[in-house]
């Protein structure tokens, strides 16, 4: 009852529910129908609802209910289109053999238990001495980096390896890791031990500059002043850097019902 009252009280929440409903519908229907057909139908519905919304605005008398219905259907269509787009971006047929790829580092590498996770955008692949455009996001798992292998956003690398589509690494069916990566727009994963990649230069994009600036702010101005736990919370709230949060802090915010604040 409280949920229904909240939806009635806050119209934007109603549209958010419609948007999430569109994502849910697309998630169920996507494997069963052709994605191009689903995208076309969704775009047709979205355009139709947009026209009807415009008519409802012009003829505002007695059309509040109709306006709400058409607006909800419009956001359902938008949610469906967004889901299809993300799944399409993450779909790519990688070569089963090792190839030479050119990639751009998207974010600061993250230390894992036995490796370093580097989020890269594969720009191109060399096939029979011909470079072909790829433009897909890939998770590169590298051997631990030393001081001579420092990577930062915007750096360009070449690597010789076999990229694989996202897949589950265990028989645990409680979490579909492959589907999770696909929803994040990740089209593949690759393991890069030492000697399989080399840094070739840097591409100075606006995203890379901003991420490098964020890292310098943390390292030079915040790191010397705060302990690790306080620094993690402060960096998450002020700079959007959540990788420094400890498991204990995350659990505390989840238990308090304030995880969305992070």
ROVOBA-822518 format. One line per field, with one value per residue: residue in three letters; chain; x, y, z of N, C-alpha, C in turn. Coordinates in steps of 0.2 Angstrom, whole numbers, plus 5000, padded with zeros to 4 digits. Layout:
% residues N
code: c(ALA  ...)
unit: c(A  ...)
n_X: c(X  ...)
n_Y: c(Y  ...)
n_Z: c(Z  ...)
ca_X: c(X  ...)
ca_Y: c(Y  ...)
ca_Z: c(Z  ...)
c_X: c(X  ...)
c_Y: c(Y  ...)
c_Z: c(Z  ...)
This chain:
% residues 262
code: c(UNK  UNK  UNK  UNK  UNK  UNK  UNK  UNK  UNK  UNK  UNK  UNK  UNK  UNK  UNK  UNK  UNK  UNK  UNK  UNK  UNK  UNK  UNK  UNK  UNK  UNK  UNK  UNK  UNK  UNK  UNK  UNK  UNK  UNK  UNK  UNK  UNK  UNK  UNK  UNK  UNK  UNK  UNK  UNK  UNK  UNK  UNK  UNK  UNK  UNK  UNK  UNK  UNK  UNK  UNK  UNK  UNK  UNK  UNK  UNK  UNK  UNK  UNK  UNK  UNK  UNK  UNK  UNK  UNK  UNK  UNK  UNK  UNK  UNK  UNK  UNK  UNK  UNK  UNK  UNK  UNK  UNK  UNK  UNK  UNK  UNK  UNK  UNK  UNK  UNK  UNK  UNK  UNK  UNK  UNK  UNK  UNK  UNK  UNK  UNK  UNK  UNK  UNK  UNK  UNK  UNK  UNK  UNK  UNK  UNK  UNK  UNK  UNK  UNK  UNK  UNK  UNK  UNK  UNK  UNK  UNK  UNK  UNK  UNK  UNK  UNK  UNK  UNK  UNK  UNK  UNK  UNK  UNK  UNK  UNK  UNK  UNK  UNK  UNK  UNK  UNK  UNK  UNK  UNK  UNK  UNK  UNK  UNK  UNK  UNK  UNK  UNK  UNK  UNK  UNK  UNK  UNK  UNK  UNK  UNK  UNK  UNK  UNK  UNK  UNK  UNK  UNK  UNK  UNK  UNK  UNK  UNK  UNK  UNK  UNK  UNK  UNK  UNK  UNK  UNK  UNK  UNK  UNK  UNK  UNK  UNK  UNK  UNK  UNK  UNK  UNK  UNK  UNK  UNK  UNK  UNK  UNK  UNK  UNK  UNK  UNK  UNK  UNK  UNK  UNK  UNK  UNK  UNK  UNK  UNK  UNK  UNK  UNK  UNK  UNK  UNK  UNK  UNK  UNK  UNK  UNK  UNK  UNK  UNK  UNK  UNK  UNK  UNK  UNK  UNK  UNK  UNK  UNK  UNK  UNK  UNK  UNK  UNK  UNK  UNK  UNK  UNK  UNK  UNK  UNK  UNK  UNK  UNK  UNK  UNK  UNK  UNK  UNK  UNK  UNK  UNK  UNK  UNK  UNK  UNK  UNK  UNK)
unit: c(A  A  A  A  A  A  A  A  A  A  A  A  A  A  A  A  A  A  A  A  A  A  A  A  A  A  A  A  A  A  A  A  A  A  A  A  A  A  A  A  A  A  A  A  A  A  A  A  A  A  A  A  A  A  A  A  A  A  A  A  A  A  A  A  A  A  A  A  A  A  A  A  A  A  A  A  A  A  A  A  A  A  A  A  A  A  A  A  A  A  A  A  A  A  A  A  A  A  A  A  A  A  A  A  A  A  A  A  A  A  A  A  A  A  A  A  A  A  A  A  A  A  A  A  A  A  A  A  A  A  A  A  A  A  A  A  A  A  A  A  A  A  A  A  A  A  A  A  A  A  A  A  A  A  A  A  A  A  A  A  A  A  A  A  A  A  A  A  A  A  A  A  A  A  A  A  A  A  A  A  A  A  A  A  A  A  A  A  A  A  A  A  A  A  A  A  A  A  A  A  A  A  A  A  A  A  A  A  A  A  A  A  A  A  A  A  A  A  A  A  A  A  A  A  A  A  A  A  A  A  A  A  A  A  A  A  A  A  A  A  A  A  A  A  A  A  A  A  A  A  A  A  A  A  A  A  A  A  A  A  A  A)
n_X: c(5004  5010  5019  5012  5005  5017  5020  5009  5010  5023  5026  5037  5043  5034  5037  5049  5047  5041  5051  5060  5052  5051  5065  5065  5055  5062  5073  5068  5062  5072  5081  5072  5067  5071  5083  5084  5071  5064  5070  5066  5051  5050  5055  5046  5035  5039  5040  5027  5021  5027  5021  5008  5009  5012  5000  4992  4997  4994  4980  4975  4964  4955  4963  4972  4973  4975  4987  4996  4996  5001  5013  5019  5020  5028  5040  5042  5045  5057  5065  5066  5073  5085  5090  5092  5101  5112  5115  5118  5129  5138  5139  5150  5159  5173  5189  5194  5208  5224  5226  5232  5229  5224  5222  5213  5216  5203  5201  5208  5219  5214  5218  5218  5216  5225  5229  5228  5215  5211  5202  5198  5196  5194  5201  5205  5208  5221  5221  5227  5237  5229  5221  5206  5192  5185  5181  5175  5171  5182  5187  5203  5213  5228  5245  5252  5257  5273  5283  5287  5277  5266  5250  5238  5222  5218  5230  5238  5239  5246  5242  5244  5234  5221  5204  5190  5172  5161  5159  5154  5163  5161  5151  5141  5125  5118  5123  5124  5137  5142  5131  5129  5141  5138  5128  5134  5140  5152  5161  5170  5183  5200  5216  5232  5247  5264  5274  5265  5259  5261  5265  5261  5259  5249  5232  5224  5210  5195  5189  5199  5208  5201  5199  5213  5215  5207  5213  5225  5221  5217  5228  5238  5232  5222  5226  5237  5231  5220  5215  5213  5200  5192  5196  5192  5177  5176  5182  5172  5160  5164  5171  5167  5174  5173  5181  5189  5182  5180  5175  5168  5163  5155  5146  5140  5134  5124  5117  5111  5103  5107  5114  5112  5117  5130)
n_Y: c(4994  5006  5007  5009  5021  5030  5029  5036  5048  5053  5057  5056  5044  5035  5035  5030  5017  5012  5013  5004  4993  4991  4988  4975  4968  4968  4960  4948  4945  4947  4935  4927  4933  4941  4954  4965  4967  4968  4980  4989  4988  4994  5006  5011  5011  5020  5032  5034  5036  5047  5057  5056  5060  5074  5078  5077  5086  5098  5097  5099  5098  5086  5076  5070  5057  5049  5055  5051  5037  5036  5042  5033  5021  5026  5027  5014  5009  5016  5011  4998  5000  5005  4994  4985  4991  4991  4977  4975  4982  4975  4963  4953  4945  4937  4932  4915  4912  4919  4936  4952  4966  4983  4994  5006  5012  5014  5016  5018  5005  4991  4983  4965  4949  4940  4946  4961  4971  4979  4990  4992  4999  4991  4996  4992  4978  4968  4960  4949  4958  4969  4982  4982  4990  4989  4994  4990  4987  4979  4968  4967  4956  4957  4952  4956  4973  4981  4995  5000  4998  5006  5011  5022  5031  5034  5029  5020  5003  4989  4972  4954  4942  4931  4935  4933  4930  4936  4925  4912  4907  4896  4883  4889  4894  4904  4917  4926  4929  4932  4937  4948  4956  4958  4967  4978  4982  4976  4967  4957  4947  4945  4938  4944  4940  4945  4952  4950  4961  4979  4996  5009  5023  5038  5043  5058  5060  5068  5061  5053  5063  5069  5058  5055  5067  5066  5055  5061  5071  5063  5055  5065  5075  5070  5058  5059  5064  5057  5042  5025  5020  5032  5039  5032  5033  5047  5049  5042  5050  5063  5062  5052  5040  5024  5012  5012  5009  5000  4982  4982  4995  4996  4986  4991  5003  4996  4989  4999  5004  5014  5012  5018  5030  5030)
n_Z: c(5000  5004  4994  4983  4986  4986  4973  4967  4973  4968  4953  4944  4949  4945  4931  4931  4936  4925  4915  4920  4919  4905  4903  4909  4902  4889  4893  4895  4883  4873  4870  4863  4851  4836  4837  4830  4825  4837  4842  4831  4833  4846  4844  4835  4843  4853  4846  4841  4854  4858  4848  4852  4865  4863  4857  4868  4876  4869  4869  4883  4891  4901  4899  4907  4912  4901  4896  4906  4904  4891  4893  4901  4893  4884  4891  4894  4882  4879  4889  4884  4872  4876  4883  4873  4865  4873  4874  4861  4859  4867  4860  4850  4837  4841  4836  4836  4837  4842  4840  4834  4843  4845  4858  4870  4886  4898  4911  4928  4932  4941  4956  4958  4967  4961  4950  4939  4934  4920  4912  4895  4879  4864  4850  4837  4826  4819  4805  4794  4790  4788  4796  4805  4811  4827  4841  4854  4871  4883  4896  4902  4910  4918  4922  4938  4939  4937  4942  4930  4921  4922  4920  4913  4911  4894  4889  4876  4870  4863  4860  4860  4859  4863  4862  4872  4872  4885  4899  4911  4925  4933  4940  4947  4947  4953  4951  4936  4928  4915  4909  4917  4914  4900  4902  4907  4896  4891  4880  4879  4887  4892  4895  4899  4901  4906  4893  4882  4879  4875  4879  4868  4867  4870  4870  4871  4878  4883  4894  4898  4903  4914  4922  4926  4932  4943  4950  4953  4962  4973  4976  4979  4987  4995  5000  5009  5020  5026  5034  5027  5027  5029  5019  5008  5009  5008  4995  4987  4989  4985  4973  4966  4966  4969  4971  4982  4993  5008  5011  5023  5025  5014  5018  5029  5025  5016  5026  5033  5024  5015  5004  4991  4992  4990)
ca_X: c(5000  5014  5023  5007  5005  5023  5020  5004  5013  5028  5025  5043  5044  5030  5040  5055  5045  5039  5057  5063  5048  5054  5071  5063  5052  5067  5078  5064  5060  5078  5084  5067  5065  5076  5084  5083  5064  5062  5072  5061  5045  5051  5056  5040  5030  5041  5038  5020  5019  5029  5016  5002  5010  5012  4993  4989  4999  4990  4973  4976  4958  4952  4968  4978  4974  4978  4994  5000  4996  5005  5020  5022  5021  5034  5046  5043  5049  5064  5069  5067  5078  5091  5093  5094  5107  5118  5116  5121  5136  5142  5140  5155  5162  5180  5193  5196  5215  5227  5227  5235  5224  5225  5217  5214  5214  5198  5200  5214  5219  5212  5222  5214  5220  5231  5230  5226  5210  5212  5196  5201  5192  5198  5200  5205  5212  5225  5219  5230  5240  5224  5218  5199  5189  5182  5177  5172  5174  5185  5191  5209  5216  5235  5249  5253  5261  5278  5284  5289  5271  5261  5245  5233  5217  5221  5236  5237  5243  5245  5243  5244  5231  5214  5199  5184  5166  5160  5157  5154  5169  5160  5144  5136  5120  5115  5125  5126  5143  5142  5125  5131  5146  5135  5124  5139  5143  5158  5160  5175  5188  5207  5221  5238  5253  5270  5277  5260  5257  5266  5262  5263  5258  5243  5227  5222  5203  5193  5188  5206  5211  5197  5201  5219  5215  5204  5218  5230  5218  5217  5235  5242  5229  5218  5229  5241  5227  5215  5216  5211  5193  5189  5198  5187  5171  5177  5183  5166  5155  5166  5174  5164  5179  5171  5185  5193  5178  5181  5169  5165  5160  5149  5141  5137  5129  5119  5113  5108  5098  5109  5119  5111  5121  5137)
ca_Y: c(5000  5012  5008  5012  5028  5033  5030  5041  5054  5055  5055  5053  5037  5031  5034  5026  5010  5011  5012  4997  4987  4990  4984  4968  4965  4966  4955  4941  4944  4947  4929  4924  4936  4945  4960  4971  4967  4971  4987  4993  4989  4998  5013  5013  5013  5026  5038  5035  5038  5054  5061  5056  5065  5081  5080  5077  5093  5103  5097  5097  5097  5080  5071  5068  5050  5047  5058  5047  5031  5036  5043  5027  5017  5029  5026  5007  5008  5019  5006  4992  5002  5005  4987  4982  4995  4989  4970  4975  4985  4970  4957  4954  4939  4937  4927  4910  4912  4925  4942  4958  4971  4990  4996  5012  5011  5018  5018  5016  4998  4989  4977  4960  4945  4937  4950  4967  4972  4985  4991  4995  4999  4988  5001  4989  4972  4967  4953  4948  4964  4974  4984  4983  4994  4985  4998  4986  4987  4973  4968  4964  4954  4957  4950  4962  4978  4984  5002  5002  4996  5010  5013  5027  5032  5037  5026  5016  4997  4984  4966  4949  4937  4928  4938  4928  4933  4935  4918  4910  4903  4891  4880  4892  4897  4910  4924  4925  4934  4933  4942  4955  4959  4961  4973  4983  4984  4972  4963  4951  4947  4943  4938  4947  4940  4949  4950  4949  4968  4984  5003  5012  5030  5040  5046  5062  5061  5072  5056  5052  5069  5070  5052  5057  5073  5063  5051  5065  5074  5058  5053  5071  5080  5067  5052  5060  5068  5053  5035  5022  5020  5039  5041  5028  5036  5054  5049  5040  5055  5069  5061  5046  5034  5019  5006  5012  5007  4993  4978  4983  5001  4994  4982  4996  5007  4992  4987  5006  5006  5020  5010  5022  5036  5029)
ca_Z: c(5000  5004  4988  4978  4988  4984  4965  4965  4975  4964  4946  4941  4951  4940  4925  4933  4936  4918  4912  4923  4916  4898  4903  4911  4896  4884  4895  4894  4875  4869  4867  4859  4845  4832  4841  4825  4825  4843  4842  4827  4836  4851  4842  4832  4849  4856  4841  4842  4860  4858  4845  4856  4871  4860  4856  4874  4879  4866  4871  4889  4895  4902  4896  4912  4913  4894  4896  4911  4901  4885  4895  4904  4888  4880  4895  4893  4875  4880  4893  4880  4867  4880  4884  4866  4863  4878  4872  4854  4860  4870  4855  4844  4836  4842  4832  4841  4837  4844  4835  4837  4845  4848  4863  4874  4893  4899  4918  4931  4933  4948  4958  4960  4971  4958  4943  4938  4930  4916  4907  4889  4873  4858  4844  4830  4826  4813  4802  4787  4788  4787  4802  4805  4817  4832  4845  4859  4878  4885  4902  4902  4916  4917  4927  4942  4935  4941  4942  4923  4918  4925  4915  4916  4906  4888  4886  4870  4870  4858  4863  4855  4863  4860  4866  4872  4874  4893  4901  4918  4926  4938  4939  4951  4943  4957  4948  4929  4927  4908  4908  4920  4910  4894  4903  4908  4889  4890  4874  4880  4892  4889  4900  4896  4905  4904  4886  4877  4877  4875  4878  4862  4867  4874  4867  4876  4877  4889  4899  4901  4907  4920  4927  4928  4937  4949  4953  4956  4968  4978  4978  4981  4992  5000  5003  5015  5026  5029  5034  5021  5027  5028  5012  5003  5009  5005  4988  4984  4989  4982  4966  4962  4966  4974  4972  4988  4999  5011  5012  5029  5024  5010  5021  5034  5021  5014  5032  5035  5019  5012  4999  4985  4993  4987)
c_X: c(5004  5018  5018  5006  5011  5022  5015  5007  5018  5028  5031  5045  5040  5033  5046  5053  5043  5046  5060  5058  5050  5060  5069  5060  5058  5072  5074  5064  5066  5080  5079  5066  5072  5077  5083  5075  5061  5064  5067  5054  5045  5051  5050  5035  5032  5039  5031  5018  5021  5024  5010  5003  5010  5004  4990  4991  4995  4983  4973  4970  4956  4957  4973  4979  4978  4985  4998  5001  5001  5012  5023  5024  5028  5041  5048  5047  5056  5068  5071  5073  5085  5094  5095  5100  5113  5120  5120  5128  5141  5143  5145  5158  5170  5183  5195  5204  5218  5228  5230  5230  5227  5220  5219  5212  5209  5198  5207  5213  5217  5215  5217  5218  5226  5232  5228  5221  5210  5206  5199  5195  5196  5196  5200  5209  5215  5224  5222  5233  5236  5221  5210  5196  5185  5177  5172  5175  5176  5188  5197  5212  5224  5239  5251  5258  5267  5278  5285  5282  5265  5256  5240  5228  5220  5227  5234  5241  5241  5246  5241  5241  5224  5209  5193  5178  5165  5157  5157  5160  5167  5153  5139  5131  5116  5117  5127  5131  5143  5137  5126  5136  5143  5131  5128  5142  5150  5157  5165  5179  5195  5212  5228  5244  5259  5272  5272  5257  5262  5263  5265  5262  5252  5238  5223  5215  5201  5192  5194  5209  5207  5199  5208  5219  5212  5209  5223  5228  5218  5224  5239  5239  5225  5221  5233  5237  5222  5218  5212  5203  5189  5190  5193  5180  5171  5177  5176  5161  5157  5168  5171  5168  5177  5175  5189  5189  5180  5175  5165  5161  5154  5144  5137  5132  5123  5114  5109  5103  5100  5114  5118  5115  5128  5137)
c_Y: c(5006  5013  5011  5020  5033  5034  5035  5048  5057  5053  5053  5046  5033  5030  5030  5018  5008  5009  5005  4992  4986  4986  4976  4965  4963  4961  4948  4940  4943  4940  4925  4927  4939  4952  4966  4972  4970  4978  4991  4994  4994  5005  5016  5015  5019  5033  5039  5038  5046  5059  5061  5061  5072  5083  5081  5084  5098  5103  5094  5095  5089  5074  5069  5061  5047  5049  5053  5040  5031  5038  5037  5022  5020  5027  5018  5006  5011  5014  5000  4994  5002  4999  4984  4985  4992  4981  4970  4977  4979  4963  4958  4947  4939  4931  4922  4910  4919  4930  4948  4964  4978  4992  5002  5011  5016  5020  5016  5009  4996  4983  4971  4955  4942  4941  4957  4968  4979  4985  4995  4995  4997  4992  4997  4982  4971  4960  4953  4955  4970  4976  4985  4986  4989  4989  4994  4987  4980  4973  4964  4962  4953  4954  4957  4966  4980  4992  5005  5001  5000  5012  5017  5028  5036  5034  5021  5009  4993  4977  4960  4943  4935  4931  4934  4932  4932  4928  4917  4906  4897  4888  4883  4896  4903  4917  4922  4930  4936  4938  4949  4959  4962  4967  4979  4985  4981  4967  4957  4952  4944  4943  4939  4946  4944  4947  4949  4956  4973  4991  5006  5020  5032  5044  5051  5064  5065  5067  5055  5057  5070  5064  5053  5062  5070  5059  5055  5069  5069  5056  5059  5075  5076  5061  5053  5063  5063  5046  5032  5022  5027  5041  5038  5031  5043  5054  5047  5046  5061  5068  5055  5040  5029  5013  5006  5010  5000  4989  4980  4990  5000  4991  4986  5000  5003  4991  4993  5008  5012  5018  5015  5028  5036  5029)
c_Z: c(5000  4998  4983  4980  4986  4976  4963  4967  4971  4957  4942  4943  4947  4934  4926  4933  4929  4914  4914  4920  4909  4898  4905  4905  4891  4886  4894  4887  4871  4866  4863  4852  4842  4835  4836  4825  4831  4844  4837  4830  4842  4849  4839  4838  4852  4852  4842  4848  4861  4854  4849  4862  4869  4859  4863  4877  4876  4868  4878  4893  4895  4899  4901  4912  4906  4894  4900  4907  4895  4887  4898  4898  4884  4884  4895  4887  4876  4884  4888  4875  4870  4881  4878  4864  4867  4876  4865  4855  4862  4865  4850  4843  4836  4838  4838  4842  4840  4838  4838  4837  4847  4852  4867  4881  4895  4906  4921  4933  4940  4950  4961  4965  4968  4951  4944  4933  4926  4911  4901  4884  4867  4852  4837  4831  4819  4811  4795  4785  4787  4794  4801  4812  4821  4837  4850  4866  4880  4892  4901  4908  4915  4923  4931  4939  4940  4939  4934  4919  4920  4919  4918  4910  4900  4885  4881  4871  4864  4862  4858  4860  4860  4865  4866  4874  4882  4894  4908  4919  4931  4936  4943  4947  4947  4954  4941  4927  4920  4906  4911  4916  4903  4896  4905  4901  4888  4885  4875  4885  4889  4895  4896  4901  4902  4897  4881  4875  4878  4875  4872  4862  4871  4869  4872  4875  4884  4895  4902  4905  4914  4925  4930  4933  4944  4953  4956  4962  4974  4981  4982  4987  4997  5004  5009  5021  5029  5030  5029  5021  5026  5021  5007  5003  5006  4997  4984  4984  4985  4974  4963  4962  4971  4975  4978  4994  5001  5011  5018  5029  5019  5013  5026  5031  5019  5020  5034  5030  5015  5007  4992  4986  4990  4980)
